[in-house]
C-alpha cells in the first residue's frame, strides 16, 4: 500500500480545459510533479463519458487528480486541497478577509462566467449560436469583474501575490480571446493577465504546452 | 470617528428565492448570527440589483451581499467560508483536508456545475419560451452526476453525518429542481438527504417562504 502513497499524482486533463489549466498552474507553482493523462473532450463523443472515466469521476468532467490514494475533482476543491497539503507558494491568504477577497474574485470567474460558456453548454446551444453565446457571457462577466478588481488588485488580482483568483483569471482571458471578446474594454484584467503570463508556472501549464496540445 | 463594526448587526442583501442568498441565510441561522435583512427584488422594475446604489455595493450586480465587520462580501461560497472561519460554532467545513475537499467537491458540483447555468440572468437570456425546458435539462443533468457522487460521500447528509457547505448548496438546488419539475424520483439519495435537511430549523427559518420579501407578506 505504501507504493500508492509514494507514486506521482495523476492529473486527468484536456489541454484547453480552463478548469484543468487552473490545476496545472497550481501544481507548477508548488513544484509538484505529476503524470499527465489526457482526456479528449471532443473525440468519439468525448472520452470523459467513457465507462472508465465515469468510474473515476461520475460528473464526467476534467480535471480529476488522483493523489495520496484519493481522487479529487472540481478545480477549486483540488486547489484548496493542494494549498493545505503543499504550503509552498500559498495561493490563499491566511487572513480571513483577504482570503474572502480572493475567493470572491475566484468565484466571480469560476461560478459566474466559466460554467455558462463551458463545453457542455456550448454543445447544447449549438454550432450556430455558440460563438455569440460565449462572447456575450464572458463580456458580461468581465464587465463586473473589471470593476471588482479595481477594489482588490495590486500587481495581481488581489494584492501583490499570486492567488487562486489569478489561476482562474488567465484561463478565462484565454477563452475571452477565443471568443473574440474586445479586451480593450478591460484594461485592468488585461494588465493583470499580461503580468501573470510572464510567470513560468503559467507558461509551462499553458494549453499550447501540454502532451495533448494539437501540434504534438 | 471610531466605529466598532463588531457591534453593528451584519446586513444581508438577499432575494427570497435566490439560491445563493438562501445558502448564506442557512449559514447565518446555523451559526446563530442575527442580521438585518435588506431585500433586493431581482425582477421588479428591471431588477433592483442593477440600481446605482446596489452596483456600488456589488459591481457584479448579484445577491447575496453581506456587510459584516465593516466589509462587503459577495459570492455565497466566499461568504460562507468567511463565516465559518470567524464564527466557528457549527463548523460547516471539516478540518481534515481530504474531508474538506469532499465537501468542496459536492458544493462545487452544485455551485459551479448546476446553479450558474440555470441562474436568473441565463434564463432571461434564453427567453420565456425555452427557460422551463432549459432549467429542467440542466438540473436533471447535474443531479444525475451528483446522485452518483453522493453515493460515495453521503452519511446522514451530503458528506458524512454533519451539516456542511455541501448541504447548504443542495437544499436550494432541490427547491429549484421542483420549480422546474425535475423528476426527483430519479434521485432517491438527493431526495433522502434533502428531506433530512429540511427538518432542521436553520433550513426552515431561511426558507424562501419565510423571508420578509416572500410574496405572501
Interface residues (C-beta under 8 A of the other chain):
Chain A: X58 X59 X60 X61 X68 X70 X72 X73 X74 X76 X77 X78 X80 X81 X84 X85 X96 X97 X99 X100 X103 X104 X106 X107 X108 X110 X111 X112 X114 X115 X116 X120 X121 X124 X136 X140 X144 X145 X147 X148 X151
Chain B: X59 X60 X61 X62 X69 X71 X73 X74 X75 X77 X78 X79 X81 X82 X85 X86 X97 X98 X100 X101 X104 X105 X107 X108 X109 X111 X112 X113 X115 X116 X117 X121 X122 X125 X137 X141 X145 X146 X148 X149 X152
